[in-house]
Amino acid sequence: MAYQTFRNEYINMPPVTRAYTTACVVTTLAVQLELASPFQLYFNPILILKQGQVWRLVTTFLFFGAFGFNFFFNMIFTYKYCRMLEEGSFRNRTADFVMMFLFGASCMIIFAFFVNLLFLGQAFTIMLVYVWARRNPFVRINFFGLLNFQAPYMPWVLLGFSLLLGNAVYVDLTGIAVGHIYFFMEDVFPNQQGGFKILKTPTVLKMLLDPHPDDSDYVPLPEERPGGFEWGNRQNRNENQEND
């Protein structure tokens, strides 16, 4: 029964979320089984430019450390907020969602050339959380039953929690910065007087990834349920159900 539930959940995941989270888990599992080493995965400009190890441009976003609390914490937020975006504001716009991935990853790679960033997966997760939070500013979030706040504060709460786990602050700040750049370019500047859309998804990408207008093969998670993960206590969950 548990296997069937997991299988159905996995199959019903939207494609980009499924592909990215699967790649993260498989990469970490490969390291855990000693099929790969973190030294083969981290971002290293010298090895990329001089030895052509271009895979590091991808693997730096896929490794979150060995299996443990930090890994599962990051994967929960990566999966939930990635899915919330893909099934919410990017519903039926897979090409635009992939474009956001490419833009965010490119910005972080540029930052990594100037700052000592070895693995960018956590920064990428913060970017996803930031974009979702800014697009859902009136949602209230209960964090571990301890804190209640509006969604836009979520990235900063995660930054503080990350510090408690001993992570470097500039990793989360990179994700926040890139998320803000994307949000400004997509949601703020085009709506200002004289503004225009800066990021344009290539037509070929839309032809390859976007579904037919009549296609609707999965039901989205409601965006008012932040991350799809119940951090709050039972009373808060019951109140949310009554409000729904």
Residue frames relative to the residue before (quaternion, step in Angstrom):
aa qw qx qy qz dx dy dz
M 1.0000 0.0000 0.0000 0.0000 0.00 0.00 0.00
A 0.6641 0.4958 -0.3057 0.4688 3.58 0.92 -0.90
Y 0.6414 0.5220 -0.3236 0.4597 3.55 1.00 -0.85
Q 0.6615 0.5101 -0.3094 0.4543 3.58 0.93 -0.90
T 0.6370 0.5243 -0.3224 0.4641 3.58 1.01 -0.81
F 0.6637 0.4976 -0.2976 0.4727 3.56 0.93 -0.93
R 0.6457 0.5297 -0.3148 0.4510 3.56 0.97 -0.87
N 0.6684 0.4930 -0.2985 0.4702 3.58 0.91 -0.90
E 0.6412 0.5229 -0.3194 0.4620 3.56 1.00 -0.84
Y 0.6606 0.5138 -0.2996 0.4581 3.55 0.98 -0.89
I 0.6684 0.5000 -0.3019 0.4605 3.58 0.92 -0.91
N 0.7080 0.4725 -0.2601 0.4558 3.60 1.02 -0.78
M 0.4663 0.6634 -0.4560 0.3669 3.58 1.24 -0.03
P 0.4992 -0.6294 0.4874 0.3422 3.62 -1.01 0.68
P 0.6779 -0.5904 0.2635 0.3500 3.59 -1.01 0.82
V 0.6861 0.4807 -0.3098 0.4496 3.60 0.83 -0.87
T 0.6407 0.5152 -0.3153 0.4740 3.57 0.98 -0.86
R 0.6576 0.5141 -0.3060 0.4578 3.57 0.93 -0.90
A 0.6783 0.4990 -0.2962 0.4508 3.57 0.89 -0.93
Y 0.7048 0.4741 -0.2832 0.4453 3.59 0.84 -0.95
T 0.6876 0.4694 -0.2993 0.4661 3.60 0.82 -0.92
T 0.6205 0.5334 -0.3426 0.4616 3.59 1.04 -0.70
A 0.6521 0.5134 -0.3142 0.4609 3.57 0.93 -0.88
C 0.6422 0.5241 -0.3228 0.4569 3.60 1.00 -0.80
V 0.6837 0.4795 -0.2876 0.4690 3.58 0.88 -0.95
V 0.6605 0.5064 -0.3128 0.4577 3.61 0.90 -0.89
T 0.6460 0.5206 -0.3227 0.4556 3.59 0.96 -0.81
T 0.6747 0.4819 -0.2904 0.4776 3.57 0.91 -0.93
L 0.6347 0.5244 -0.3246 0.4656 3.58 1.03 -0.77
A 0.6335 0.5327 -0.3300 0.4538 3.59 1.02 -0.79
V 0.6490 0.4917 -0.3126 0.4892 3.58 1.05 -0.76
Q 0.6425 0.5363 -0.3210 0.4433 3.56 0.98 -0.87
L 0.7225 0.4112 -0.2269 0.5074 3.58 1.07 -0.78
E 0.4450 -0.7256 0.4125 0.3244 3.56 1.37 0.16
L 0.3667 0.6986 -0.5161 0.3334 3.54 1.08 0.79
A 0.7624 0.1076 -0.0709 0.6342 3.55 1.29 -0.36
S 0.3086 -0.7389 0.5711 0.1805 3.53 -1.27 0.41
P 0.5754 -0.5810 0.4380 0.3734 3.61 -1.08 0.63
F 0.6041 0.5696 -0.3559 0.4289 3.59 1.14 -0.55
Q 0.6571 0.4820 -0.3064 0.4920 3.58 1.25 -0.33
L 0.7136 0.4912 -0.2257 0.4455 3.57 1.27 -0.35
Y 0.6355 0.5906 -0.3460 0.3573 3.59 1.01 -0.75
F 0.5831 -0.5925 0.4348 0.3463 3.53 -1.27 0.48
N 0.1013 0.7793 -0.6061 0.1227 3.55 -0.73 1.14
P 0.3366 -0.7861 0.4786 0.1992 3.62 -0.18 1.23
I 0.6381 0.5419 -0.3369 0.4310 3.59 0.98 -0.78
L 0.6958 0.4610 -0.2749 0.4771 3.57 0.88 -0.94
I 0.6276 0.5314 -0.3351 0.4598 3.58 1.12 -0.63
L 0.7521 0.4189 -0.2171 0.4602 3.57 0.81 -1.02
K 0.7754 0.3777 -0.1906 0.4689 3.56 0.90 -0.90
Q 0.7861 0.2804 -0.1569 0.5280 3.58 1.08 -0.61
G 0.4848 -0.7221 0.3990 0.2905 3.57 1.25 0.18
Q 0.3819 0.7258 -0.4903 0.2949 3.59 1.12 0.55
V 0.0157 -0.8718 0.4890 -0.0230 3.54 0.72 1.18
W 0.5272 0.6392 -0.4258 0.3635 3.62 1.16 -0.34
R 0.5574 0.6218 -0.3857 0.3923 3.57 1.19 -0.46
L 0.5649 0.5932 -0.3787 0.4307 3.59 1.21 -0.44
V 0.7082 0.4096 -0.2374 0.5237 3.58 1.23 -0.50
T 0.7094 0.4919 -0.2823 0.4184 3.57 0.76 -1.04
T 0.5520 0.6107 -0.4003 0.4026 3.59 1.16 -0.42
F 0.6915 0.4522 -0.2674 0.4959 3.60 1.24 -0.47
L 0.6861 0.5355 -0.2616 0.4173 3.59 1.25 -0.26
F 0.7151 0.4283 -0.2525 0.4913 3.59 1.18 -0.37
F 0.1132 -0.8187 0.5629 0.0118 3.56 -0.68 1.19
G 0.6796 -0.4526 0.2919 0.4981 3.57 1.22 0.29
A 0.6985 -0.4580 0.3410 0.4313 3.55 -1.31 0.15
F 0.6518 -0.5026 0.3891 0.4138 3.56 -1.26 0.43
G 0.3714 0.6861 -0.5462 0.3050 3.53 -0.81 1.06
F 0.7690 -0.3576 0.2413 0.4717 3.57 -1.28 -0.09
N 0.6577 0.5250 -0.3189 0.4360 3.59 0.88 -0.93
F 0.6502 0.5184 -0.3105 0.4606 3.58 1.00 -0.87
F 0.7133 0.4540 -0.2677 0.4619 3.58 0.75 -1.05
F 0.6026 0.5532 -0.3535 0.4537 3.60 1.07 -0.69
N 0.6906 0.4700 -0.2756 0.4757 3.56 0.87 -0.97
M 0.6701 0.5078 -0.3115 0.4428 3.59 0.93 -0.83
I 0.6005 0.5497 -0.3597 0.4559 3.60 1.07 -0.69
F 0.7067 0.4474 -0.2692 0.4774 3.57 0.84 -0.95
T 0.6154 0.5422 -0.3512 0.4516 3.59 1.02 -0.72
Y 0.6952 0.4776 -0.2748 0.4616 3.56 0.81 -1.03
K 0.7221 0.4753 -0.2744 0.4212 3.57 0.69 -1.06
Y 0.7394 0.4087 -0.2534 0.4712 3.58 0.78 -0.95
C 0.5797 0.5458 -0.3744 0.4753 3.56 1.15 -0.51
R 0.6770 0.4804 -0.2900 0.4762 3.57 0.92 -0.88
M 0.6296 0.5385 -0.3411 0.4441 3.59 0.96 -0.79
L 0.6596 0.4897 -0.3065 0.4808 3.58 0.99 -0.79
E 0.6968 0.4916 -0.2895 0.4347 3.57 0.80 -1.01
E 0.7417 0.3808 -0.2214 0.5058 3.58 1.03 -0.73
G 0.6653 0.4815 -0.2975 0.4869 3.55 1.30 -0.10
S 0.8550 0.1011 -0.0394 0.5071 3.56 -0.34 -1.24
F 0.7210 0.3860 -0.2531 0.5168 3.60 1.23 -0.30
R 0.2899 0.7743 -0.5177 0.2200 3.57 1.19 0.36
N 0.8355 0.0648 -0.1169 0.5330 3.58 -0.89 1.06
R 0.6465 0.4445 -0.3280 0.5261 3.58 1.23 0.49
T 0.0219 0.8487 -0.5260 0.0508 3.55 0.85 1.03
A 0.6352 0.5393 -0.3336 0.4409 3.58 0.97 -0.80
D 0.6544 0.4968 -0.3105 0.4781 3.59 0.97 -0.81
F 0.6347 0.5252 -0.3268 0.4631 3.58 1.06 -0.73
V 0.6416 0.4997 -0.3137 0.4902 3.57 1.00 -0.81
M 0.6158 0.5439 -0.3387 0.4585 3.57 1.08 -0.73
M 0.6270 0.5164 -0.3358 0.4769 3.58 1.04 -0.74
F 0.6153 0.5406 -0.3347 0.4660 3.59 1.02 -0.79
L 0.6946 0.4821 -0.2783 0.4556 3.57 0.82 -1.02
F 0.6534 0.5076 -0.3111 0.4675 3.57 0.98 -0.85
G 0.6780 0.4947 -0.2946 0.4569 3.58 0.84 -0.97
A 0.6647 0.5017 -0.3044 0.4624 3.58 0.92 -0.91
S 0.6489 0.5232 -0.3182 0.4516 3.59 0.98 -0.84
C 0.6495 0.5105 -0.3182 0.4650 3.59 0.95 -0.85
M 0.6762 0.4946 -0.2995 0.4565 3.58 0.92 -0.88
I 0.6104 0.5366 -0.3470 0.4681 3.58 1.08 -0.70
I 0.6409 0.5139 -0.3253 0.4684 3.59 0.98 -0.83
F 0.6455 0.5082 -0.3180 0.4732 3.59 0.95 -0.86
A 0.6640 0.5392 -0.3045 0.4190 3.56 0.95 -0.91
F 0.5806 0.5761 -0.3750 0.4364 3.59 1.18 -0.43
F 0.7588 0.3645 -0.1918 0.5045 3.58 1.14 -0.60
V 0.7339 0.2928 -0.1879 0.5835 3.57 1.26 -0.40
N 0.5066 -0.6710 0.4522 0.2979 3.55 -1.05 0.73
L 0.1964 0.7668 -0.5733 0.2114 3.55 0.25 1.36
L 0.2128 -0.8140 0.5321 0.0951 3.57 -0.56 1.15
F 0.7886 0.0891 -0.0279 0.6078 3.56 0.99 -0.90
L 0.2219 -0.8326 0.5047 0.0538 3.54 -0.77 1.13
G 0.3761 0.7573 -0.4703 0.2527 3.59 1.25 0.12
Q 0.6703 0.4961 -0.3051 0.4598 3.58 0.90 -0.87
A 0.6295 0.5182 -0.3295 0.4761 3.59 1.01 -0.76
F 0.6390 0.5264 -0.3235 0.4582 3.57 1.03 -0.78
T 0.6272 0.5328 -0.3279 0.4639 3.57 1.02 -0.78
I 0.6521 0.5086 -0.3113 0.4681 3.58 0.93 -0.89
M 0.6092 0.5459 -0.3517 0.4551 3.59 1.05 -0.69
L 0.6541 0.5086 -0.3113 0.4654 3.59 0.93 -0.90
V 0.6523 0.5079 -0.3077 0.4710 3.57 0.95 -0.91
Y 0.6539 0.5320 -0.3191 0.4332 3.59 0.91 -0.91
V 0.6756 0.4890 -0.3030 0.4612 3.59 0.85 -0.97
W 0.6521 0.5015 -0.3229 0.4679 3.60 0.92 -0.85
A 0.6716 0.5190 -0.3042 0.4325 3.57 0.87 -0.96
R 0.6785 0.4799 -0.3016 0.4673 3.60 0.93 -0.81
R 0.6825 0.4653 -0.2911 0.4826 3.58 1.13 -0.52
N 0.7390 0.2812 -0.1939 0.5807 3.58 1.30 -0.10
P 0.0202 0.8882 -0.4590 0.0037 3.59 0.84 1.01
F 0.7229 0.4567 -0.2597 0.4488 3.62 1.10 -0.52
V 0.4810 0.6555 -0.4463 0.3739 3.59 1.26 0.06
R 0.2578 -0.7518 0.5872 0.1535 3.55 -0.98 0.88
I 0.1725 -0.7986 0.5745 0.0494 3.54 -0.92 0.99
N 0.1996 -0.7382 0.6331 0.1198 3.52 -1.07 0.84
F 0.1573 -0.8246 0.5423 0.0354 3.55 -0.47 1.24
F 0.8393 -0.1396 0.0346 0.5243 3.56 -0.43 1.30
G 0.6060 -0.5822 0.3566 0.4083 3.60 1.15 0.47
L 0.6191 0.5707 -0.3265 0.4295 3.58 1.30 0.12
L 0.8077 0.1728 -0.0517 0.5613 3.56 0.96 -0.88
N 0.1097 -0.7556 0.6421 0.0692 3.53 -1.13 0.76
F 0.1890 0.7862 -0.5620 0.1740 3.57 -0.73 1.01
Q 0.5965 -0.5467 0.4475 0.3808 3.53 -1.33 0.25
A 0.6806 -0.5485 0.3192 0.3660 3.56 -1.13 0.74
P 0.6461 0.5452 -0.3596 0.3949 3.68 0.84 -0.75
Y 0.6389 0.5216 -0.3397 0.4521 3.60 1.20 -0.34
M 0.4497 0.7407 -0.4242 0.2630 3.57 1.25 -0.31
P 0.6633 0.4982 -0.3410 0.4422 3.66 0.79 -0.80
W 0.6731 0.4962 -0.2986 0.4599 3.57 1.03 -0.76
V 0.6033 0.5262 -0.3512 0.4855 3.57 1.14 -0.61
L 0.6500 0.5077 -0.3110 0.4723 3.58 0.98 -0.83
L 0.6101 0.5426 -0.3518 0.4578 3.56 1.06 -0.70
G 0.6704 0.4881 -0.2993 0.4720 3.58 0.91 -0.88
F 0.6500 0.5043 -0.3167 0.4721 3.57 1.01 -0.81
S 0.6190 0.5505 -0.3308 0.4521 3.56 1.08 -0.74
L 0.6279 0.5306 -0.3282 0.4653 3.55 1.05 -0.76
L 0.6326 0.5327 -0.3274 0.4570 3.57 1.05 -0.77
L 0.6771 0.4740 -0.2812 0.4876 3.57 1.17 -0.60
G 0.5616 -0.6441 0.3627 0.3718 3.56 1.32 0.00
N 0.4605 0.6814 -0.4533 0.3438 3.59 1.20 0.36
A 0.5785 -0.5983 0.4341 0.3449 3.55 -1.21 0.54
V 0.5022 -0.6917 0.4344 0.2840 3.58 -0.85 0.98
Y 0.6510 0.5491 -0.3408 0.3981 3.61 0.98 -0.72
V 0.5384 0.5964 -0.4162 0.4256 3.62 1.20 -0.29
D 0.7001 0.4460 -0.2627 0.4918 3.58 0.83 -1.00
L 0.6313 0.5345 -0.3373 0.4494 3.59 1.01 -0.74
T 0.6007 0.5469 -0.3522 0.4648 3.58 1.10 -0.64
G 0.6654 0.5002 -0.2992 0.4664 3.57 0.94 -0.89
I 0.6461 0.5121 -0.3138 0.4709 3.58 1.00 -0.82
A 0.6575 0.5206 -0.3086 0.4488 3.58 0.94 -0.90
V 0.6826 0.4714 -0.2880 0.4784 3.58 0.88 -0.94
G 0.6319 0.5312 -0.3292 0.4584 3.59 1.00 -0.78
H 0.6604 0.4984 -0.3070 0.4703 3.57 1.00 -0.83
I 0.6227 0.5341 -0.3434 0.4572 3.60 0.98 -0.77
Y 0.6723 0.4869 -0.3026 0.4683 3.57 0.89 -0.93
F 0.6579 0.5135 -0.3158 0.4514 3.59 0.87 -0.92
F 0.6557 0.5063 -0.3173 0.4616 3.59 0.93 -0.84
M 0.6946 0.4840 -0.2814 0.4517 3.58 0.88 -0.93
E 0.7511 0.4084 -0.2134 0.4727 3.59 1.02 -0.75
D 0.8226 0.2884 -0.1092 0.4776 3.58 0.87 -0.92
V 0.7324 0.4161 -0.2346 0.4853 3.60 1.11 -0.55
F 0.7437 0.4474 -0.2510 0.4285 3.57 0.46 -1.19
P 0.6718 0.4969 -0.3350 0.4353 3.68 0.80 -0.81
N 0.7030 0.4646 -0.2656 0.4684 3.62 1.15 -0.53
Q 0.5488 0.5910 -0.4024 0.4332 3.58 1.28 0.04
Q 0.6320 -0.5241 0.3961 0.4111 3.56 -1.22 0.40
G 0.8107 0.1812 -0.1752 0.5285 3.54 -0.72 1.09
G 0.4965 0.6738 -0.4166 0.3548 3.56 1.28 0.01
F 0.0695 -0.7765 0.6250 0.0401 3.55 -1.28 0.32
K 0.5957 -0.5770 0.4214 0.3669 3.53 -1.25 0.39
I 0.2861 -0.7881 0.5268 0.1399 3.57 -0.65 1.15
L 0.7486 0.3296 -0.1933 0.5418 3.57 0.85 -0.98
K 0.0181 -0.7981 0.6018 -0.0232 3.55 -0.71 1.07
T 0.3694 -0.7381 0.5269 0.2026 3.54 -0.72 1.11
P 0.4932 -0.6707 0.4623 0.3054 3.63 -0.78 0.96
T 0.5775 -0.6179 0.4185 0.3309 3.56 -1.02 0.84
V 0.6417 0.5387 -0.3289 0.4357 3.57 0.98 -0.84
L 0.6287 0.5263 -0.3329 0.4657 3.59 1.10 -0.70
K 0.6487 0.5088 -0.3154 0.4699 3.59 1.04 -0.77
M 0.6416 0.5258 -0.3221 0.4563 3.57 1.02 -0.79
L 0.6987 0.4826 -0.2658 0.4564 3.58 1.03 -0.80
L 0.8231 0.3257 -0.1100 0.4520 3.56 0.90 -0.97
D 0.6753 0.5099 -0.3239 0.4232 3.59 0.93 -0.75
P 0.4599 -0.6943 0.4805 0.2750 3.60 -0.95 0.88
H 0.6235 -0.4922 0.4406 0.4180 3.51 -1.35 0.23
P 0.6185 -0.5853 0.3643 0.3770 3.63 -0.97 0.73
D 0.7009 0.4638 -0.2774 0.4656 3.60 1.09 -0.61
D 0.5333 0.6376 -0.4077 0.3780 3.58 1.28 -0.23
S 0.1698 0.7517 -0.6266 0.1166 3.56 -1.03 0.83
D 0.1073 0.8663 -0.4738 0.1164 3.54 0.47 1.25
Y 0.7771 0.1993 -0.2023 0.5617 3.60 1.16 0.29
V 0.4202 -0.7015 0.5242 0.2377 3.54 -1.18 0.63
P 0.4005 -0.7505 0.4669 0.2416 3.62 -0.65 1.04
L 0.4959 -0.5877 0.5383 0.3450 3.50 -1.31 0.42
P 0.4865 -0.6544 0.4742 0.3319 3.62 -0.89 0.78
E 0.4691 -0.7158 0.4395 0.2728 3.56 -0.78 0.99
E 0.6065 0.5662 -0.3834 0.4057 3.60 1.14 -0.36
R 0.6199 0.4714 -0.3606 0.5133 3.61 1.27 0.06
P 0.2460 -0.8402 0.4563 0.1592 3.61 0.24 1.23
G 0.8615 0.0516 -0.0723 0.4999 3.50 -0.69 1.17
G 0.3970 -0.7413 0.4670 0.2735 3.59 1.19 -0.16
F 0.6416 0.5010 -0.3217 0.4836 3.60 1.22 0.26
E 0.3454 -0.7781 0.4930 0.1795 3.55 -0.67 1.12
W 0.1193 -0.8188 0.5601 0.0392 3.57 -0.10 1.29
G 0.6676 0.5584 -0.3054 0.3863 3.58 1.09 -0.64
N 0.6231 -0.5214 0.4093 0.4151 3.54 -1.32 -0.06
R 0.7230 -0.4571 0.2870 0.4311 3.58 -1.30 0.21
Q 0.6177 0.5550 -0.3561 0.4285 3.58 0.99 -0.73
N 0.6700 0.4887 -0.3036 0.4691 3.57 0.93 -0.90
R 0.6415 0.5186 -0.3372 0.4537 3.58 1.03 -0.75
N 0.6520 0.5088 -0.3245 0.4592 3.57 0.98 -0.78
E 0.6325 0.5311 -0.3284 0.4583 3.55 1.05 -0.79
N 0.6449 0.5180 -0.3202 0.4618 3.57 1.01 -0.83
Q 0.6439 0.5172 -0.3261 0.4600 3.58 1.02 -0.81
E 0.6479 0.5087 -0.3241 0.4652 3.60 1.01 -0.78
N 0.6425 0.5193 -0.3275 0.4586 3.56 1.03 -0.78
D 0.6266 0.5362 -0.3405 0.4516 3.56 1.08 -0.72
